[in-house]
Amino acid sequence: GPRAPLVPLTMSLAEQQAALFAKLTELGIKTKTIEHAQCFTAEDVEGVAKDGSMEPESGRCKNMFLKSKKGDLFCFALPTTAKVDMKVVSKKLAAPECRFAGDEYLSSVLKVVKGSVTPFAAINDTETKCTFALDKRLMDQETLWFHPLHNDKSTAISATDLVKFLEGVGHKAVILDFSDVPPAGEAAPPAAKPAKPVKPAKAEKGEKAKGGGEGSKADMTKETMLGMSSKKDEDFSGWYSEVITKGDMIDYYDISGCYILKPWSFAIWEAIQAFLDGEIKKMGVQGCYFPMFVSQKALEAEKDHIAGFSPEVAWVTKSGQSELDQPIAVRPTSETIMYPAFAKWIRSHRDLPLRLNQWCNVVRWEFKNPTPFIRTREFLWQEGH
C-alpha cells in the first residue's frame, strides 16, 4: 500500500523545502544550494549560470514531466544541452506516445508549480505514481544541479547521491542510455542488445491522457528565450504558456491556480476597468465595496444561489493557532454579502432605485485544470447590483 506521506499536503513551500533538506541530511547526503532568478526553461538556467555559480556545465540539467498514452507518469532528467526526440524517449521508457503532463499532475502528484519540475519532488510522490528517470550521461557527474522544489534556487548533488535520495524516498531511479541514438544526420551504430523495458509507476486509474504542462518544446531545442518554439496548431498548451510567459504577462506562484499579474497584463485590466467604470457611472451607478469574508450563516441562507459552486468555496477556519468558533468563507460571489445590507437599506419605494457597482476579487477553489487568465482560483471582476 502507499507509504506514509513524507511531506503533508498542507505544508507551505518553505516547510516542504525544510522537509526535503532534512531528508537529505538524514540520508547523509551533502548538498549546496544557491539562490537566483526564477528559471522556467533550460535557456533560463544557462542565463543565470553565466556568473559561474552553477558549474560544471555538464552538471546543469533540465527536467521533463511526461505522461504516456496509457496514463503513466515520468519525471526525466537530462543534460541541458541534450537534444530531445520524444519518440526516442517514449521508446526508451517503453511508454507509448509520451507527451508533457498537464499542470494538474504537477500539483497533485509532484506538488510543485510549473517551471519547478525536479527529481527532488519524489519526496512528494508518496503514492509512487511517477517513475523517475535519469539520462545515463549524468551518471558520472560529481555535481548535478536541480531545483529544490522551486525554480528560484538550485541545489548541487552528486549523481550517486541523487540515486540514493530517490531510493530513500521509495523510488528506484531508472537510467536511460541514449548511446545508441545517433546525432541528427548520422547513421546509427551497430545494434546492441535491447534494454529491459521500464516498468512505469502508474497514474491514478481512470485518468485520461492529456498534453501540455511542464517543459514546453523550448526544452527540446536550444533557442533564445524570446523565440517561440511551440506551434499553436500542434501544441496549443505549450504555445499558450510561451505567449504569456515570454510576453512577460504572467509569473507562476507557489500555490497552484494562483498567478502573478505582471505590469503588461495588469495594464490591460486597468484599461478595461477604466473604460467600463466610466460607462457604468454614466448610467448613474455608484461605486462601493463590500468585505471579502462571508459568514457561514449568510452563505447558507443563499444555498440555492451558490449551489453550483459550493464545492469551490474556500473557508478560513483558524486565526493564528486558534480555531474560529464559526468558519468564514472567502468571497465566491457577493450576493450573499450585499443583499442582507440591501434589505436593511431599502424600506420603501422612496429608497429606490439602488444601483451599485463594485470592482473586487473573488476566490473559487477550482481544482480542475487551472489556466492563467482562463481558470484561476482567485480572479478580478466587476459586479453590479
N, C-alpha and C positions, 0 to 999 in steps of 0.2 A: 504494500500500500504506500501512499505518499508519505514522505518523511515530514517531520515537524518543521514548520517554517523557520528558516534562519533569519529572515527579515520580515517582521509583521507588516501586513498590508497598510496599516495606518501610519507607518513611520514617515517622517519628513525626509527630504533628501540628505540633510546633514546627519540624521540618525542612521540612514541606510549606509552612508559612506563610513560612519563610525563603526558600524557592524562589519562592513567589508574589511576595513583595516584591522579590526580586532581579530577577524578570522585569519587574515594573512599572518598576523603576529602569532596566533595560536598554532599555526602550521609551521612556524619557524622560518617564514619567508620574508626576506628583506626587500624593501621597495624604496623608490624615490619618487616624489610627486612634485610637479611644478604647476603653477597657475599660468593661464594665457587667455587670449581672446577666444570666444566660442568658435568651434570648428564644426561645420556641417558636412564638409566634403574632404576628400584626400588632398585637394588643392589648398584648402584652408590650413590643413596640418603642415603642408610644405611651407606655407606662408609664415606661420608662427615659428617654424623651425629655423628660419633664416638667421636668428640671433645665436645659433649654435647650442641652444638649450636642450635640443632633442636629438642627440647623437647616439649611435651612428645612424646614417640614412637608411641602412639596411634593416634597422630595427623599427622604423616607422611603419605603422600598419593602418590598413583600412578594414572595415568590417561590413559584411553583407548579411542582412536578416532576410531569410528566404522562406518561401512556402511552396511545397510541391503540389502538383495536381491532386495528389491523394490526401493533401492536408497536413503533411509532415513539415515541421519547422526546423530550420537550421540557422545557426549563427556561425558564419565562416570568416575567419581572419586570414589576411594575406598581405604581402608587401604593398605599400602604396604605389610602387612603380609597376606592379603586375598588371598585365592586360587580362581582361576577363571575357570569356566566351561562355555565355550562360548555358549553352547546350553541353559544353565540355564539363562545366561544373555540375550540371544535373547528372551527367553520366558518371562522374567520379563519386557523386553522392548516392548513386543508384536510386535516384528520385526523379520521376518524370516531370518535365516541364516546370522547373523551378522558376518562380518569379519573386519579386520583392513582396514581403508580407505587409499587410495593412497596418495602419497605426494602432488599431485596436489590439493587435497582438503585442505591440511594443508595451502598451500599458498593462495588459492583463497577464502576459507571460514573463517578459523581461523586466517589466516595471521601470522602464526608462522612457525618456522623451526622444523625439526624433532628433537624429544627429548624435545620439549618445550610445549607440549600439556598441557593445563591448563584451568580450568573454567573461569579464568580471560580473556581468549580470547573471551568470549561472547561479550566483548565491541567491537570487530572487526566484529562480525557476524551481521551486520546491516540489513541483509535481512532475519534473523531468519531461516536460512537453517538448523541449527543444534539444536538438543534437548540436554539440559544439565541435566545429571542425577547424583544423589549423593547416595552413599550407606548409608542406614539408620544407620549403625554402626558409621558413622561420626557425626551424628546429635546432639549428646550430648557433643561434644568436644568444649572446650573454645578456643583451639588453633589448627588450621589446617595449614599445610604448602603446598604452591603451588608456582610454578614458575611465576614471574610477566612478562610473555610473552617471557622469555628466560631462558635457563636452567643453567645460571651461577649465579643465585640469587634465593632465596626463600623468600616468604612473608607469615607471620603468620596472620591469620584472624579467627575469631570465626565462627562456623557453622551458627549461626543465622545471622551474618553479611554477610556471603557468599550468603545466600539466598536473603538477602536484596540487595546485589550488583547485583545479577542476575536479580532480578525484576527491579532494577533501570536502567538496560540497555536493558530491553524489553524481558527478558527470564524468564519463570516460571520454577523453579527448580523441577525436577521430582525425588521423593525419592523412591528408590528401597529397598524392605525389603526381606532379604535372611534368615530370622529366620526360615523359614520352609524348608530350604535346609540342610539336614544332612551332617556332615563331612563324608569324604570317609570311607566306611566300616560300617557305622551306619545306622540303619533303620530310615525312615522318621517319623516325629512326626504326630499326627492326622491332617487330612486335615483341613485347615482353609478356610474361605470364600475367593474366588478368588479376587485378586486385580483388580481394574479397569484398563483396558488396557491403555497403554500410547499412546497418540496421538502425533506422532513424527512430528518435523518440517521437511519439505520436502527439498530434494536437488533439483537442477535445473531440470526442466522437460526434459526428454530425455537422462539423464546421465545414463550410463551403470554401473552396479555393478563391482567393481574392488577390488582385495585383496591387501595385503601388506600395508606398511606405518607405522605410529606411533605405538609404543607399541608392539614390537615383542613378541614371546612366552616367552621371558625372563621375561616378566611381569606376566606370569601365574604361574611360579614356582619359588621357592626361591633357586637359584643355585649360584655358584660362577660367578664372572664377566667373567672369561675366558672360561667357559663352553659353548658349542654350544647347544642351546635349540630348534632351528628350523631345520627341516629336509628339505634337498634340494628338494626331490621329493614330499613333502607335502606343503611346503610354501617357494617357491623359493625366493620371495621378502624379507621375513624375514631372510632367510638363507644368502642371498647376503649381506644384511645390517649388519648382525652379522660378517660375514667374514671380511668386510672392516673396521669395527669399532673396533672389538675385535682384529683384526690383526694389529691395530694401523697404518692403512694406510691412513685414511681419517678423517677429522673433518668437521662437518657441520658449515655453515656460516649463518649470519642473512639475506642474500639475496638469495632467492630461486634459485636453479640451479647453484649456485657458491659453490665451496668446497675448503677446505684447504688440500693440499697435504702434508702429514707428511713425515718425513725422509725415512721411509720404502718404500713408493710408489714413492717418488721423486728419490730415488736411482735407482729404476727400469727405470724411464725415463732417468736419466743421463747415464745409461749403454746402453740403446737403442740409445740415441743421440750420444754417443761417438763412438759406433761401426759404425753406419750408416754414421756419418760425416767423419770418416776415409775412408770408402769405396767410398763416394762421391768425396772426394778430390783426391783419386787415379785416377779418371777419368778426372782430370783437371778442375773440377768445383770449383769456388772460392766462399768464403763466403761473405755475405753482410747483410745489414739491412735497411729496409725502414720504414718510420714513420707508426704509427698505426692509424693515422687520415686521412680521405679521404674527400676531398671537395665534396660538393653536385654536382658541375659541372662534376667532374671526374667520380663520381658514375653514374650519369645519362647518361654519354657518353657511358657507357657499360651496358645499360639497358637489352639487350638480355642476356648478360653473367650472370647477377645477378638475373634474373627474378625468378629463382627457390627459392631463399631465401631472396628476397627483403622485405617480411613482417618481417623478423627476424633482420633487420638492426637496431642497436642502434644508436641514434642520440644525440649529445651534442648541446644543444640549449642555454645554459647560461654560462656566466663567472662571478662567484660571484653572484651578484644580477642583473647584466646587461644582456640583451638579445643579443645574437650574431646577426650580420647582416645576416649571412647565417648559417644554421645548418651544423655541421660537423659530418660525420659518423665515428663510431669506426670500425676499420678494420674487415669486414666479410670474406674477402679474399684479396689477394694482387695484382691481375692482374690490377685493376683499379688504383693502386698506381705505379706499376712498369712499365707498358707498355708506359705511356706518357714519362717517362725518357728514355726508350729504344729507342723511336722514335727520341729523340734528340741525343743519343749517336751513333746510327747506321746510317751512311750516305752512306756507300758503302760496297762492299764485303770485303774490307780490314778490316772493323770493326768486321768481323765475324771470328770464332764463338764467341758468347757471352753466357757464361754458368755460371749462378749464382745460389746460394742456400742460403736460409735464414731459421733460426730457430726463431720462434716467437709465439705469441699468437693471437688468433682471437676471436671475440665475435659475437655470433649469438643468439639473444634474443628468444631462443626456450622456449615456454611455455608448451609444451605437455610432461608430464611425465619425468621431469628431473631425471637422474640417474647417480650417480658418476661413472666416467671413461667411461660411455657409451653415455650419452646425457647430456651435460652441456652447460651453457651459455658462459662460457669462457673456451677455451681449448688450450693446447700447440700443436704445429705442425711444420712440415717441408714442405717447398715448393721450388722446383727447377724450374728455367726458363731458 
